[in-house]
């Protein structure tokens, strides 16, 4: 297979991960990133620029999504970066918390929508920081910020530019001595978010990150995405922008976007309905591969992990 300018990105649910890109038979630029979840990418920033564009009104119903675009749409000179910082966070409001995995999934994952009123603009591939309420029992200081990749495009799932979506797995710890989950060792921020109800205020920082942005100035670029679990979050912002929303980037895109997702079983699949719809509508521009470790086997008869694909 020939790749036209490959960008490979890797996002793992737990721990660090390194990645490599397939060898291209032409001397085209490609990007390799290293990351972990919550998304903290560490290599090769694409561009500078820290000013944030002003909040915009929603596009009229039925119109193209273009009111939050740069000019031209791929210009990166005004990417919003660190509009809000730890000492002076933005206070958003959680509007929706929805479990998005089935009963047999290994753990609980939630789709969480936060309203920012257009005051925290962001680009696809960036992260928001969330500061959970309370203090750290180890030092008595306020809880520190946690980073979460944004799982919606810059327009938000309501297409108004006023919200952002996070994909969060509830972090718990099973204690073999207790024979139950130990509440003292549960994830502070993930449980705060997954337990939130509509109207809950949420202190936020960011947006942060410039290494995970799509190379939209090269619409022929093939994008290979590798993730486990909630590491899929930034890629959802990609596929929303390229294949679901009527954006200039989507209209121009001519490459192949290929997603590899590893989860334990079918009940743990995330956003599968969206992905299957894109796969059916854009067979020449989108491919999808799942690695279900508890339902499938690799060539050697062992569990099917993402590296086996």
C-alpha positions in Angstrom: 0.0 0.0 0.0 1.2 3.5 -0.8 0.9 6.2 1.8 0.8 9.9 0.9 2.4 11.7 3.7 1.7 9.6 6.8 0.9 11.1 10.2 0.9 8.4 12.9 -0.5 9.2 16.3 -0.7 6.8 19.3 -2.9 7.3 22.4 -2.9 4.6 25.1 -5.4 4.4 28.0 -2.8 3.7 30.6 1.0 4.4 30.6 3.4 5.7 28.0 3.5 4.5 24.4 5.9 5.0 21.5 4.9 4.8 17.9 6.4 4.3 14.4 5.0 5.2 11.0 4.9 2.8 8.1 7.7 3.3 5.6 6.6 5.5 2.8 8.0 4.8 -0.7 8.2 8.6 -1.2 10.2 11.1 0.8 7.1 12.7 2.4 7.0 14.4 5.8 5.5 12.4 8.7 5.1 12.9 12.3 5.7 10.5 15.2 4.3 11.3 18.6 4.6 9.8 22.1 1.8 10.1 24.5 -0.2 8.8 27.4 -3.7 9.2 28.7 -4.8 11.6 30.0 -3.4 12.9 26.8 0.1 14.5 27.3 1.9 14.6 24.0 5.6 15.4 24.2 7.2 15.6 20.8 7.5 17.9 17.8 5.2 20.9 18.1 3.8 22.0 14.8 3.5 25.7 15.2 3.6 28.7 17.6 0.9 31.1 18.5 -1.0 31.6 21.7 -3.8 34.1 21.1 -7.4 32.8 21.3 -10.0 33.8 18.8 -13.1 35.5 20.2 -16.3 33.6 21.0 -18.6 33.1 18.0 -22.3 32.7 17.5 -23.7 29.4 16.3 -24.0 28.7 12.6 -27.6 28.8 11.2 -29.2 25.4 11.1 -28.3 23.6 7.9 -25.3 25.8 7.2 -21.7 24.7 6.9 -19.6 24.6 10.0 -17.1 27.4 9.3 -17.7 30.2 11.9 -14.7 29.0 14.0 -12.3 28.6 11.2 -8.9 30.3 10.7 -8.3 32.1 7.4 -7.3 30.1 5.6 -8.8 27.3 7.6 -5.4 25.5 8.0 -3.5 28.5 9.3 -2.1 27.7 12.8 -0.8 31.2 13.7 -3.7 31.8 16.2 -4.2 28.5 17.9 -5.7 29.1 21.4 -3.1 28.0 24.0 -3.5 28.2 27.8 -6.2 30.8 27.7 -6.9 29.8 31.4 -4.3 28.7 33.9 -4.3 26.9 37.2 -4.3 30.1 39.3 -7.2 31.6 37.4 -9.3 28.7 35.9 -12.4 29.0 33.9 -15.6 27.8 35.6 -17.6 25.7 33.1 -20.9 23.9 33.7 -21.4 20.2 33.1 -24.5 19.7 31.1 -24.5 16.0 30.4 -22.9 12.8 31.8 -23.7 9.6 29.9 -22.4 6.0 30.4 -21.3 4.9 26.9 -20.2 1.3 27.5 -22.3 -1.9 27.9 -22.8 -3.9 31.1 -20.0 -6.4 30.3 -17.4 -3.7 29.8 -14.3 -3.8 32.0 -15.0 -0.6 33.9 -17.2 2.5 33.3 -16.6 5.1 30.6 -18.6 8.3 30.4 -19.2 10.9 27.7 -19.2 14.2 29.6 -20.3 17.5 28.0 -19.2 20.8 29.5 -20.5 24.2 28.6 -18.0 26.9 28.2 -20.1 29.5 26.5 -17.6 30.1 23.7 -15.1 31.5 26.1 -12.7 28.5 25.9 -12.2 28.0 22.1 -10.0 25.0 21.2 -8.8 23.0 18.2 -9.0 19.3 17.5 -6.2 17.4 19.3 -6.0 19.7 22.3 -6.7 19.0 25.9 -8.5 20.7 28.8 -7.3 20.6 32.4 -9.9 19.8 35.1 -9.3 20.8 38.7 -11.4 18.6 41.0 -12.8 20.1 44.2 -11.2 19.2 47.5 -7.7 18.8 48.9 -5.0 16.3 48.5 -4.9 14.3 51.8 -1.2 13.7 51.4 -0.2 17.4 51.6 -3.4 19.3 52.5 -3.1 21.4 49.3 -6.0 21.9 46.7 -6.2 19.0 44.2 -4.0 19.5 41.2 -5.1 19.7 37.6 -5.7 16.6 35.4 -5.5 16.7 31.7 -8.2 15.2 29.4 -8.1 15.1 25.6 -11.1 16.8 24.1 -13.4 14.3 22.3 -15.4 16.8 20.2 -14.5 19.1 17.4 -14.1 22.8 18.0 -17.8 23.2 17.4 -18.8 20.8 20.2 -21.4 18.1 19.8 -24.2 20.7 19.9 -22.5 22.4 16.9 -22.7 25.9 18.6 -19.0 26.3 19.6 -20.2 26.6 23.2 -19.4 23.1 24.6 -16.7 20.5 24.7 -16.9 16.7 25.3 -14.6 14.6 27.4 -14.4 10.8 27.3 -13.5 9.6 30.8 -13.1 6.2 32.3 -13.8 6.0 36.0 -10.6 5.0 37.8 -11.1 2.5 40.6 -8.9 0.1 42.6 -9.9 -3.4 43.5 -8.4 -4.4 46.8 -7.9 -8.2 47.1 -7.7 -7.9 50.9 -11.0 -6.1 51.2 -12.5 -8.1 48.4 -14.0 -4.9 47.1 -13.1 -1.5 45.6 -11.1 0.7 47.9 -12.6 4.2 47.9 -9.4 5.6 49.3 -7.6 4.7 46.1 -10.1 5.7 43.5 -9.3 8.3 40.9 -10.2 11.7 42.3 -10.9 13.6 39.1 -12.4 10.8 37.0 -14.9 9.9 39.8 -15.8 13.6 40.3 -16.6 13.9 36.5 -18.4 10.6 36.2 -20.5 11.3 39.3 -21.4 14.8 38.2 -24.9 15.9 37.5 -26.1 18.5 35.1 -25.4 22.0 36.5 -22.2 20.9 38.3 -19.6 23.6 38.1 -16.2 22.5 36.7 -12.9 24.4 37.0 -11.0 24.2 33.8 -7.6 25.2 32.4 -6.2 25.3 28.9 -6.6 24.5 26.1 -3.2 22.9 25.9 -1.1 21.1 23.3 0.1 21.8 19.8 1.6 18.4 18.9 -1.6 16.5 18.2 -3.0 18.9 15.6 -4.0 17.5 12.1 -1.8 18.7 9.2 -4.7 20.3 7.4 -2.5 22.2 5.0 -1.8 18.8 3.4 -5.3 17.3 2.8 -3.8 14.3 1.0 -2.1 13.1 4.2 -3.0 9.7 5.5 -3.6 9.7 9.2 -3.1 6.4 11.1 -4.6 6.5 14.6 -3.8 3.9 17.3 -5.5 3.9 20.7 -6.6 1.8 23.6 -9.7 2.7 25.6 -10.3 6.4 26.2 -7.1 7.1 24.2 -9.6 7.3 21.4 -10.8 10.8 22.6 -8.6 13.1 20.4 -9.3 10.9 17.4 -13.1 11.5 17.8 -12.4 15.2 17.3 -10.6 14.3 14.1 -13.3 12.1 12.6 -16.0 14.5 13.6 -14.2 17.3 11.8 -13.3 15.3 8.7 -16.4 13.1 8.2 -19.4 14.2 10.2 -19.4 18.0 10.2 -19.5 20.1 7.1 -16.1 21.8 7.6 -13.6 23.2 5.1 -11.1 20.5 6.4 -13.6 17.8 5.7 -14.5 19.1 2.3 -10.8 19.2 1.3 -9.6 15.9 2.8 -8.5 13.4 0.2 -6.3 11.1 2.4 -7.0 7.9 4.3 -7.8 8.0 8.0 -7.2 4.6 9.6 -8.2 3.9 13.2 -6.9 1.0 15.3 -8.7 0.6 18.7 -8.0 -1.9 21.4 -10.5 -2.7 24.1 -11.4 -5.8 26.2 -14.7 -6.8 24.5 -17.6 -5.6 22.4 -19.3 -3.9 25.3 -16.2 -1.7 25.8 -16.3 -0.3 22.3 -16.6 3.5 22.2 -18.6 5.6 19.7 -19.0 2.5 17.5 -22.2 3.8 15.9 -20.5 6.9 14.7 -17.5 4.9 13.4 -19.6 2.3 11.5 -21.6 5.1 9.9 -18.4 6.8 8.7 -17.0 3.5 7.5 -20.1 2.8 5.4 -20.3 6.4 4.0 -16.6 6.9 3.2 -15.1 3.5 2.3 -12.2 5.0 0.4 -11.2 7.5 3.1 -11.8 5.7 6.4 -10.8 2.3 7.7 -11.5 0.7 11.1 -9.8 -2.1 13.0 -10.7 -3.3 16.4 -8.6 -5.5 18.7 -10.9 -7.2 21.3 -8.5 -8.9 23.7 -11.1 -11.0 25.5 -13.0 -12.1 22.4 -10.5 -12.5 19.6 -7.2 -14.3 19.3 -4.0 -13.4 17.4 -2.2 -15.6 14.9 -0.4 -17.5 17.7 -3.7 -18.3 19.5 -3.1 -15.7 22.3 -5.2 -12.7 23.2 -5.7 -10.1 20.4 -4.0 -6.9 21.4 -3.6 -3.7 19.4 0.0 -4.5 18.6 -1.1 -7.7 16.9 -3.1 -5.8 14.3 
